[in-house]
Amino acid sequence: MLHKLQIQHFRNLSQAELVPSGGMNLLLGLNGSGKSSVLEAIHYLSLGRSFRTHLTNRVIMQGEKAFTLFAQLEQDEQQISIGLRKDRQGDTQLKIGGKNADKLAQLASLLPLQLIHPEGYNLLTGGPQQRRAFVDWGVFHVEQAFFPLWGKVRRLLKQRNALLRQSSHYALLAYWDQQLAEFSLALSLFRQQYCQALLPLVQQICQELLPEYTFQATFYAGWQQEQELASLLQEGFERDRQLGHTAVGPHRADLRLRAEGVPVQDLLSRGQLKLLVCALRLAQGLYLRQHSEKTCLFLIDDFASELDAEKRYVLAKRLQQCESQVFITAIDQQPLQGMMQEFDCRLFHVKQGNITE
């Protein structure tokens, strides 16, 4: 849980401080006021990146050399401080508990976070990389062995791709391919088990948000699992050598979602896709609460106001089941009154980069 947030030189927020509620926090302000920048700063503190841009210079306030973010968290009834500073050269300074740290994964572990925003439907319409990241986020937070395993597979893939560009004979890759296949199988098993466990929760929430459809999900490991990955890597050596990279493996994994047997991106409207993504995110938060000691912080950027009263009630109820701390941005609080009554709600006004309670 986030107890205190300090923001310096981040977008149009010169010096801002927030002491949020453990329940719902509503950030009200006109477009361009800085309310979404508060959510972006929290996102940076969890994942080390923005959800609005890949360019660091765009989030550093004009005329300043760097931005600084600081937060006080509570985890397992202990207070932990985290700080992050990033300059225009892209150099990052990270502190956890007052000590220098070097791995952004430590932030993700301390502050599990879900984002629901208007462009979130890209999770379903974009490439497999986003859906792999979605699955891996879930496994990372409930399986301690997953992240080291993911790192091994990533290193072996990088090594294999380098060897492909240097080797004309498969014998040089055979040993590494056996290792890659072994670790990839273990990684994919984690992913597959997580997807199978998550699907019933997604279907339950979809019955409330999208009752007109029945949804199915299939996890694709990145290769046809009727065949052994080691054999496929050997058979594909010449192809991969010409491509300069490995064409099959866990880096090609995907979560494929269907409604009534049809790919969701081909059947659902944009509004329905947004609701499905909302269901997926809520299911992850609920699963995390049920299978760990953690709770998930939710950022809801300019989305709740798009929902009708019935859907907002479903959203509020499910967020409560997740025992989540929630940050919501809106221009007008009136449509969100029902949600506010469901939560311990704290109201903040954001105007020209200034935050007042």
C-alpha positions in Angstrom: 0.0 0.0 0.0 1.2 3.5 -0.9 1.2 5.8 2.2 2.9 8.8 0.8 4.0 10.1 -2.6 6.3 12.9 -3.5 6.8 14.1 -7.1 9.4 16.5 -8.3 9.9 17.9 -11.9 7.7 15.2 -13.4 5.7 16.6 -16.4 3.9 19.7 -15.2 4.2 18.6 -11.5 7.0 20.8 -10.1 6.6 19.8 -6.4 3.7 17.7 -5.4 2.9 15.6 -2.4 0.0 13.2 -1.8 -1.1 11.3 1.3 -3.6 8.8 -0.1 -6.4 6.8 1.5 -5.9 3.0 1.7 -9.1 2.7 -0.3 -10.2 4.9 -3.2 -8.5 8.1 -4.2 -10.2 10.3 -6.7 -8.1 12.9 -8.6 -10.3 15.6 -10.2 -9.1 18.0 -12.7 -9.5 19.4 -16.2 -7.6 17.9 -19.2 -4.0 18.9 -18.9 -4.2 19.6 -15.2 -1.7 16.9 -14.3 -4.0 14.3 -12.8 -2.9 11.6 -15.2 0.7 12.5 -14.5 0.2 11.5 -10.9 -0.9 8.0 -12.0 2.1 8.0 -14.5 4.5 8.7 -11.6 3.0 5.9 -9.5 3.4 3.6 -12.5 7.0 4.6 -12.8 7.6 3.7 -9.2 6.3 0.2 -9.8 7.5 -0.7 -13.2 10.3 1.8 -13.9 8.6 3.2 -17.1 5.7 5.3 -18.3 2.5 4.0 -19.7 2.2 7.1 -22.0 5.6 7.4 -23.7 8.9 5.6 -24.1 10.8 8.8 -24.2 12.3 9.9 -20.8 12.7 13.5 -21.9 9.0 13.9 -22.3 8.3 13.2 -18.6 11.0 15.5 -17.2 9.7 19.0 -16.6 10.8 21.5 -19.2 14.0 23.3 -18.1 14.9 20.6 -15.5 17.7 18.0 -15.7 15.9 15.1 -14.0 12.7 14.0 -12.2 12.6 12.5 -8.7 9.9 10.3 -7.2 9.7 9.1 -3.6 7.1 6.9 -1.8 6.5 5.4 1.6 5.0 1.9 1.3 3.6 -0.6 3.8 4.4 -4.3 3.1 3.9 -7.1 5.7 3.2 -4.4 8.3 6.6 -2.8 7.7 7.3 0.7 6.3 9.6 0.8 3.2 10.8 3.9 1.4 11.5 3.8 -2.3 13.0 6.5 -4.5 13.7 6.8 -8.2 15.5 9.5 -10.1 16.0 9.6 -13.9 17.9 12.2 -15.9 17.8 13.2 -19.6 20.6 10.8 -20.5 18.4 8.0 -19.3 20.5 7.2 -16.2 18.5 5.8 -13.3 19.2 6.0 -9.6 17.1 3.7 -7.5 16.9 3.5 -3.7 15.0 1.0 -1.6 14.9 1.4 2.2 17.5 4.1 1.9 20.0 1.8 0.1 21.1 1.9 -3.5 19.4 -0.8 -5.6 19.9 -1.8 -9.2 17.0 -4.0 -10.3 13.7 -2.6 -11.3 12.1 -6.0 -10.6 12.5 -5.2 -6.9 10.1 -2.2 -7.4 7.6 -4.4 -9.2 7.7 -6.9 -6.3 7.2 -4.2 -3.7 4.3 -2.4 -5.5 2.1 -4.8 -7.6 0.2 -2.5 -9.9 -2.6 -2.8 -12.5 -3.5 -0.1 -15.0 -6.9 0.4 -16.6 -7.1 3.2 -19.1 -8.8 4.1 -22.4 -6.0 2.7 -24.6 -5.8 -0.6 -22.7 -7.7 -2.5 -25.4 -4.3 -2.7 -27.2 -3.7 -5.6 -24.9 -6.1 -7.5 -27.1 -5.6 -5.8 -30.5 -1.8 -5.5 -30.3 0.9 -8.1 -30.7 1.6 -11.1 -28.5 4.3 -9.3 -26.5 1.7 -7.4 -24.5 -0.2 -10.5 -23.6 3.0 -12.3 -22.6 3.8 -9.4 -20.3 0.3 -9.7 -18.9 0.8 -13.4 -18.1 4.3 -12.9 -16.8 3.2 -10.2 -14.4 0.8 -12.6 -12.9 3.2 -15.5 -12.6 6.0 -13.2 -11.3 3.9 -12.2 -8.3 2.8 -15.7 -7.2 5.7 -17.9 -8.1 9.1 -17.1 -6.6 11.0 -19.4 -9.0 9.6 -17.8 -12.1 11.8 -14.6 -12.4 15.2 -16.4 -12.1 13.9 -19.0 -14.7 12.7 -16.2 -17.0 16.2 -14.6 -16.7 17.9 -17.9 -17.7 15.7 -18.4 -20.7 16.3 -14.8 -21.8 20.1 -15.2 -21.5 20.1 -18.5 -23.4 18.0 -17.1 -26.2 20.3 -14.1 -26.5 23.3 -16.5 -26.6 21.7 -18.7 -29.2 20.9 -15.8 -31.5 24.5 -14.6 -31.3 25.7 -18.1 -32.1 23.3 -18.4 -35.1 25.1 -15.4 -36.7 28.6 -17.1 -36.1 28.0 -20.8 -36.7 27.6 -22.8 -39.9 27.2 -26.1 -38.1 24.5 -27.1 -35.7 26.9 -29.0 -33.4 27.9 -25.7 -31.8 24.4 -25.1 -30.7 23.3 -28.6 -29.6 24.3 -28.3 -26.0 22.8 -24.9 -25.5 19.6 -25.9 -27.2 19.1 -28.8 -24.8 19.4 -26.3 -21.9 17.1 -23.8 -23.6 14.5 -26.5 -24.2 14.6 -27.7 -20.6 14.2 -24.3 -19.0 11.6 -23.2 -21.6 9.4 -26.1 -20.8 9.5 -25.2 -17.1 8.8 -21.6 -17.9 5.9 -22.5 -20.1 4.4 -24.8 -17.5 4.3 -21.9 -15.0 2.6 -19.7 -17.7 0.1 -22.4 -18.7 -0.9 -23.2 -15.1 -1.4 -19.6 -14.3 -3.6 -19.0 -17.4 -5.7 -22.1 -16.6 -6.2 -20.9 -13.0 -7.0 -17.3 -14.0 -9.6 -18.1 -16.7 -12.5 -19.0 -14.3 -12.1 -15.6 -12.6 -12.1 -13.8 -15.9 -15.3 -15.7 -16.9 -17.0 -14.8 -13.6 -16.3 -11.1 -14.0 -17.3 -11.2 -17.7 -20.7 -12.6 -16.7 -21.2 -9.2 -15.0 -19.5 -6.9 -17.5 -20.2 -8.7 -20.8 -23.0 -11.2 -20.1 -23.9 -11.4 -23.8 -20.8 -13.5 -24.6 -19.1 -16.7 -23.5 -15.3 -16.4 -23.4 -12.6 -19.0 -24.0 -8.8 -18.6 -23.6 -6.0 -20.7 -25.0 -2.3 -20.5 -24.0 0.1 -20.9 -26.8 3.6 -21.8 -25.5 5.5 -20.5 -28.6 5.8 -23.8 -30.3 3.5 -26.8 -31.1 3.8 -28.8 -27.9 3.1 -32.1 -29.6 6.8 -31.9 -30.6 9.8 -31.4 -28.4 11.2 -27.9 -28.5 14.8 -29.3 -28.7 13.9 -31.2 -31.9 12.2 -28.1 -33.4 15.2 -26.0 -32.6 17.5 -28.5 -34.4 15.1 -28.8 -37.4 14.8 -25.0 -37.7 18.6 -24.3 -37.5 19.1 -23.3 -41.2 15.9 -21.2 -41.1 17.0 -19.5 -37.9 20.5 -19.0 -39.2 19.1 -17.1 -42.2 16.7 -15.1 -40.1 19.4 -14.3 -37.6 17.1 -15.1 -34.7 15.2 -18.0 -33.1 11.7 -18.4 -34.6 10.1 -20.7 -32.0 10.2 -20.8 -28.2 8.7 -19.2 -25.1 9.5 -15.7 -26.5 6.7 -16.3 -29.0 4.1 -17.3 -26.4 0.6 -15.8 -26.5 -2.7 -15.8 -24.7 -5.4 -16.2 -27.3 -8.9 -15.1 -26.3 -12.1 -15.9 -28.1 -15.8 -15.0 -27.7 -18.3 -17.6 -29.0 -15.3 -19.2 -30.7 -14.3 -16.1 -32.6 -11.1 -14.1 -31.8 -12.2 -11.2 -29.6 -10.5 -8.6 -31.7 -12.7 -9.7 -34.7 -16.0 -9.7 -32.8 -16.1 -7.2 -30.0 -16.5 -3.4 -30.3 -13.9 -1.1 -28.9 -16.0 -0.5 -25.9 -16.5 -4.2 -25.3 -12.8 -4.8 -25.7 -12.2 -2.2 -23.0 -14.6 -4.1 -20.7 -12.8 -7.4 -21.4 -9.4 -5.9 -20.5 -11.0 -4.5 -17.3 -12.2 -8.0 -16.5 -8.7 -9.4 -17.1 -7.0 -6.8 -14.9 -9.6 -7.3 -12.1 -9.1 -11.1 -12.3 -5.4 -10.7 -11.9 -5.8 -8.5 -8.8 -8.3 -11.0 -7.3 -6.0 -14.0 -8.0 -3.1 -12.2 -6.5 -5.1 -11.5 -3.3 -6.3 -15.1 -3.1 -2.9 -16.7 -3.7 -0.4 -14.5 -1.9 0.0 -12.1 1.0 0.0 -9.2 -1.5 -2.7 -6.8 -2.7 -2.7 -5.0 -6.0 -2.8 -1.2 -6.4 -5.1 -0.1 -9.3 -4.7 3.0 -11.4 -7.8 3.8 -13.4 -7.2 6.7 -15.8 -10.2 8.4 -17.3 -12.1 5.1 -17.7 -14.6 4.7 -14.9 -16.5 7.7 -16.2 -17.0 5.9 -19.5 -19.0 3.1 -17.7 -22.8 3.1 -16.9 -23.9 3.0 -13.3 -24.3 -0.8 -13.3 -20.8 -1.4 -14.7 -19.3 1.1 -12.2 -20.9 -0.9 -9.4 -19.4 -4.1 -10.7 -16.0 -2.4 -10.9 -16.3 -1.1 -7.3 -17.4 -4.4 -5.9 -14.6 -6.4 -7.6 -12.0 -3.8 -6.5 -13.2 -4.3 -2.9 -12.8 -8.0 -3.2 -9.2 -7.4 -4.3 -8.8 -5.3 -1.1 -7.1 -2.8 -3.4 -5.9 0.7 -3.0 -7.3 2.6 -6.0 -6.4 5.8 -7.8 -9.0 7.2 -10.3 -8.8 10.3 -12.5 -11.9 12.1 -13.6 -13.0 15.5 -14.8 -16.3 15.3 -12.9 -17.0 13.5 -9.7 -20.8 13.2 -10.2 -20.8 10.0 -12.2 -18.5 8.3 -9.6 -20.6 9.1 -6.5 -21.8 5.5 -6.3 -18.3 4.2 -6.3 -17.2 6.8 -3.8 -19.9 5.5 -1.4 -18.6 2.0 -1.6 -15.0 3.0 -0.6 -13.1 4.9 2.0 -12.7 7.7 -0.5 -10.3 10.7 -0.4 -10.8 13.5 -2.9 -7.9 15.5 -4.5 -8.1 18.4 -6.8 -5.4 18.8 -9.5 -5.1 22.2 -11.1 -2.1 23.4 -13.2 0.2 20.9 -11.6 -0.9 21.7 -8.0 -2.6 19.1 -5.8 -5.0 20.0 -3.0 -7.1 17.8 -0.8 
